[in-house]
C-alpha cells in the first residue's frame, strides 16, 4: 500500500500516466451493453485507438515493456485497479454501479495500465503508439 502512495498535491493514483485503449472500453461494452463505458469514467492521460481492429484487454500484454508515444518513451508498469469513481455521475453520464461490477467480474477490477516517463518528449494528438 505505501509503495503506491501519491505525493501530496498530486492527482494521479499510483503512477503519473494512465494509458487506455478503445479496445478495452469496447470489450467492456460487449460484456455489459446496458452500461456506458465512456473514457471519462476512467480518466486516462492517453486514449489509444489501435490501428487494426483488435479486441480485448490489449494493454495487459504491455506490462513490463516500453511504449513510444510520439517522441516520449513510457515504461508500462502495472494494470490500473479501479474504484467507485468509475460509477459516479458526471456531465451526461448517470451514476452506474454496474460499470464497476462489470470491471471486477470481467477483468479483475483493472482497466488500462499505469506508466511512467522514461524519456520525455513531445506528444501530439494522433501520434503513433508502438511497443519498443
Phi and psi in degrees as a GROMACS rama.xvg file:
@    title "Ramachandran Plot"
@    xaxis  label "Phi"
@    yaxis  label "Psi"
@TYPE xy
-68.9284  -26.4169  UNK-2
-61.3084  -28.0917  UNK-3
-111.193  22.214  UNK-4
-75.1911  148.819  UNK-5
-88.8667  146.518  UNK-6
-63.4479  145.893  UNK-7
-55.3536  136.931  UNK-8
85.6333  1.38878  UNK-9
-100.599  162.191  UNK-10
-125.601  29.7113  UNK-11
-112.841  159.612  UNK-12
-79.4143  -68.0353  UNK-13
-123.475  -24.7908  UNK-14
-137.778  161.399  UNK-15
-69.3271  -25.1049  UNK-16
-124.42  145.211  UNK-17
-125.581  119.341  UNK-18
-107.237  137.582  UNK-19
-145.003  136.498  UNK-20
-99.5553  154.673  UNK-21
-65.2198  -25.7614  UNK-22
-61.4002  -40.9939  UNK-23
-65.1202  -47.0062  UNK-24
-62.507  -42.0966  UNK-25
-61.2388  -42.0569  UNK-26
-63.5941  -42.7834  UNK-27
-61.4538  -39.2149  UNK-28
-62.0951  -35.3457  UNK-29
-68.5721  -33.9759  UNK-30
-75.366  -26.3915  UNK-31
-145.592  82.0788  UNK-32
-67.4048  -12.4935  UNK-33
-82.6631  -13.5325  UNK-34
-99.8303  158.132  UNK-35
-105.78  107.705  UNK-36
-91.4534  65.63  UNK-37
-78.2858  140.512  UNK-38
-53.263  -31.4585  UNK-39
-62.4771  -27.1621  UNK-40
-66.8924  -24.7684  UNK-41
-109.347  -12.5941  UNK-42
51.8076  51.5357  UNK-43
-73.801  150.956  UNK-44
-74.1258  -35.301  UNK-45
-129.813  119.78  UNK-46
-101.412  117.405  UNK-47
-110.258  128.045  UNK-48
-103.672  113.152  UNK-49
-59.1257  145.634  UNK-50
-62.8898  -50.9826  UNK-51
-96.1798  154.094  UNK-52
-73.222  97.2724  UNK-53
-105.648  156.537  UNK-54
-119.166  157.396  UNK-55
97.7232  -165.157  UNK-56
-95.1614  68.3351  UNK-57
-53.655  -42.5542  UNK-58
-62.3012  -23.8084  UNK-59
-53.8776  -36.4698  UNK-60
-76.7031  -7.1251  UNK-61
-86.4391  -17.8527  UNK-62
-57.7178  130.602  UNK-63
89.2959  -4.60151  UNK-64
-106.668  176.696  UNK-65
-116.002  135.309  UNK-66
-111.188  136.191  UNK-67
-94.0158  121.931  UNK-68
-120.659  107.416  UNK-69
61.3749  -123.016  UNK-70
-95.8657  -4.3349  UNK-71
-92.8908  152.275  UNK-72
-111.966  132.051  UNK-73
-124.265  123.599  UNK-74
-81.9998  121.942  UNK-75
-83.38  118.568  UNK-76
-95.0291  -54.4661  UNK-77
-164.501  156.523  UNK-78
-63.5335  155.959  UNK-79
-96.4418  116.499  UNK-80
-77.7434  127.807  UNK-81
-98.4739  157.911  UNK-82
-132.317  -169.778  UNK-83
-60.4344  -19.5621  UNK-84
-55.1381  -29.6938  UNK-85
-69.5342  -15.2312  UNK-86
-98.7439  -11.374  UNK-87
-75.5502  150.378  UNK-88
-72.1035  148.786  UNK-89
-159.82  139.171  UNK-90
42.1544  -118.198  UNK-91
-94.5627  10.0055  UNK-92
-94.186  121.073  UNK-93
-77.3174  162.423  UNK-94
-58.9005  135.49  UNK-95
-151.227  91.4389  UNK-96
-61.2578  -20.6939  UNK-97
-67.3503  -20.5426  UNK-98
-61.242  -53.3404  UNK-99
-69.1796  -37.2191  UNK-100
-58.1297  -41.8974  UNK-101
-66.2148  -42.6966  UNK-102
-61.227  -43.1196  UNK-103
-65.8149  -48.3178  UNK-104
-66.5274  -42.979  UNK-105
-91.633  -28.6168  UNK-106
-142.839  37.3034  UNK-107
58.7621  29.6411  UNK-108
74.9645  12.7  UNK-109
-107.858  143.855  UNK-110
-144.877  115.485  UNK-111
81.8331  -174.12  UNK-112
-134.762  150.667  UNK-113
-89.0778  151.147  UNK-114
-143.583  163.477  UNK-115
-132.376  147.812  UNK-116
-75.2377  121.736  UNK-117
-101.255  -21.9484  UNK-118
-147.419  113.423  UNK-119
-64.1701  154.393  UNK-120
-177.462  166.055  UNK-121
-72.2327  135.881  UNK-122
-128.205  130.862  UNK-123
-123.374  153.636  UNK-124
-56.5699  132.042  UNK-125
91.66  -6.86793  UNK-126
-62.262  148.273  UNK-127
-70.7077  153.828  UNK-128
-122.036  126.255  UNK-129
-142.209  147.313  UNK-130
-82.6627  134.923  UNK-131
